[in-house]
Amino acid sequence: MTARPPSIDLLLRSDAGRAAVSRFGRGATVAALRSAAERARTGEIATDAIAAHALAALEQAAWPSLQPVINLTGTVLHTNLGRALLAEPAIAAAIAAMSGAATLEYDVATGGRGERDDHVRGLLRELTGAEDAIAVNNNAAAVLLALATIAAGRETIVSRGELIEIGGAFRMPAIMQSAGTRLVEVGTTNRTHARDYEDAIGADTALLMKVHTSNYRIEGFTAEVAPRDLAAIAHATSLPLLDDLGSGTLIDLTRHGLPRERTVADAIRDGADLVTFSGDKLLGGPQAGFIVGRRDLVARCAKHPLKRALRLDKIRLAALEATLKLYRDPDRLAETLPTLRLLVRPESDIRTMAETLRPALSTWAGPDWRVEVIACRSQIGSGALPVETLPSAGLALSPAGRASGSALDVLSARLRSLTPPVIGTIRDNAVRLDLRCLEDPATLLAALT
């Protein structure tokens, strides 16, 4: 027969009860104790463990759902894991902004109202060559705002080969529909020519648009109109060209031994009237989206009612300003910007780390698992250079003997249960841990022990 649970007052006076009240408050503790007492009445837990279970439940509920993890997936800009890591100056700037009042929309010199985009406008103009610039909360918002401002109620011409769908079922045609512009598709999936755009331009055309195919590449029998030529077609009929770069980079990546990607400055030089791109991908900052380009068109976007709904807060603006300032010293950018630092890590350094960590991981996994140093191919991620990979190294944990397929899932779950959780991938009958994004091996060793 199950013992009758103690009274709530008695449980509150226990060591665990007093600790719970001290940390979580009396109201939350009473609710947790009542829930645990009900479980004791049904025999689910022991009567003498009610207070301990209540305290454990409160601790679990207090643990943040958005928590740090160790990214060993091999994808540097992993959308599900938060994309770019912020640089130390950006973190410090964000902390300073969130710690007190700030000049978000206040001009200290005049004592009057300021404009929040001014905190990054000058830097964006300097780094891209654009006449003007504004910032919103992500690149999808930038595209939406630009289309709603320039082409609402009229037509936007896009190549069929550029009607992208990215993560979370985000589709360019849906964004265009939401912006109120009518999509006009030209060309075919694999081949679009200048005459396709020229033939489609009519009295109702408001905009020509080029879209970066961020997560795929069409190869083989293909043709596309170069951005400079597309700009010439648009300008010949007094139409603007919107160039959506997606991830967007401010520097020539080949300088750091990485594959070539068009920069924002390239797009401006090629004649784009508006360019949209992200802040939390190759740029290496907080989540943001940008519209840069012709002064008159950017000004129209800034005055659109959607701009207020899509604007950035002081914390992200502070982090963004600090990140953009790092680009003023390009010679040290590979040291100061975490995203670039991770992308350029030599394979030899990563392999040395893997060899150092292998014994500890083998001990943690146990005798049923074989741990080997392996060669990997890391991905840049988040729609940047979709088919390009980087040579890397890591560790593969595979069953030492016969094991069911679920054993890999169990081991992966063990890794995710560590503090902080360790996130790898399952492939080729092994749990694989690509170490490109692990700069300090002590963090993994601490989680294992």
Sequence and secondary structure as in RCSB ss.txt:
>XXXX:A:sequence
MTARPPSIDLLLRSDAGRAAVSRFGRGATVAALRSAAERARTGEIATDAIAAHALAALEQAAWPSLQPVINLTGT
VLHTNLGRALLAEPAIAAAIAAMSGAATLEYDVATGGRGERDDHVRGLLRELTGAEDAIAVNNNAAAVLLALATI
AAGRETIVSRGELIEIGGAFRMPAIMQSAGTRLVEVGTTNRTHARDYEDAIGADTALLMKVHTSNYRIEGFTAEV
APRDLAAIAHATSLPLLDDLGSGTLIDLTRHGLPRERTVADAIRDGADLVTFSGDKLLGGPQAGFIVGRRDLVAR
CAKHPLKRALRLDKIRLAALEATLKLYRDPDRLAETLPTLRLLVRPESDIRTMAETLRPALSTWAGPDWRVEVIA
CRSQIGSGALPVETLPSAGLALSPAGRASGSALDVLSARLRSLTPPVIGTIRDNAVRLDLRCLEDPATLLAALT
>XXXX:A:secstr
       HHHHHTSHHHHHHHHHH HHHHHHHHHHHHHHHHTTSS GGGHHHHHHHHHHHHHS SS   EE SSB
SS GGGTSS   HHHHHHHHHHHTS   TTEETTTTEE  TTHHHHHHHHHHH  SEEEEESSHHHHHHHHHHHH
HTTSEEEEEGGG  EEGGGEEHHHHHHHHT EEEEES SSB  HHHHHHH  TTEEEEEEE  TT    SS B  
 HHHHHHHHHHTT  EEEE TT BSS GGGGT     BHHHHHHTT SEEEEESSSTT SSS EEEEE HHHHHH
HHHSHHHHHH   HHHHHHHHHHHHHTT GGGHHHH HHHHHHT  HHHHHHHHHHHHHHHHHHH TTEEEEEEE
EEEEEETTEEEEEEEEEEEEEEEESS   THHHHHHHHHHHTSSS EE EEETTEEEEE TT   HHHHHHHH 
